[in-house]
């Protein structure tokens, strides 16, 4: 049935994309849950790269179905290059070619109490692996972010680490990244090993499985092999928890109410930031096509 003029906008959920079939399936499961929560809306999944449909193809599909209003939601945890550059450039290009289509872009998930609750559940679920006598005060928590050249995104992972540390009461906590940003995970594990903790929980602050989750597990396995006196456990990643779905619904409402807020507190594109002074005023482009 073709949408009417009074129909609510279609929802385009945009994921990053992965070559791992399990990660793609998890993303589609999330999209299905979003559709179930919005039975009167049309929800479509799309990917920035690696998986079809891409963003332009998904927008074409919605236009051909008769939609002239589309709300695009990034299924990404932090506002870095993909949210600040790549996706907006692609949406703007489509809208320029199709001026009859109005696209509203929502905010990233960001730091949200819902996600902190999910993170806490995932971390707590891993603690049973330590057995009797376990004490959080004798345990180090390491939170792993994807890593970015964007200082806002990296500092937000550090903020999440601090909030989990204080909220859960671990003996110590550190932040590390899978790539791009220091400290990288392997380096951070070796440095914190000097603190003497015999129990370590590594929590990948990631939405879905894929290459990065595999990298986290492999790095922890290698660390465990080098230090058999330490018990290191990888906690589950976020995945499509009901509170994650609820956060997407909140971001949808914000976007359509005109209240979506980009993470611009320390935006290096607007304000000269230490170490990023040459970013100010740079034209924002994308190498994704």
Protein Blocks (a to p, Z undefined) as FASTA:
>chain_A
ZZdfklccddddddfbpabfklmmmmmmmmmmmmmmmmmbccddddfbhpacdfklmmmm
mmmnopabdcddddbfbdcfklmmmmmmmmmmmmmmmmmbccdddddfbjafklmmmmmm
mmmmmmmmnoghiafklcccddddebiabfklmmmmmmmmmmmmmmnopabdcdddfehp
acdfklmmmmmmmnopabdcddddbfbgcjklmmmmmmmmmmmmmmmmbccdddddfbjc
fklmmmmmmmmmmmmnopaccdfklgcklpccehilmmgopacddfbZZ
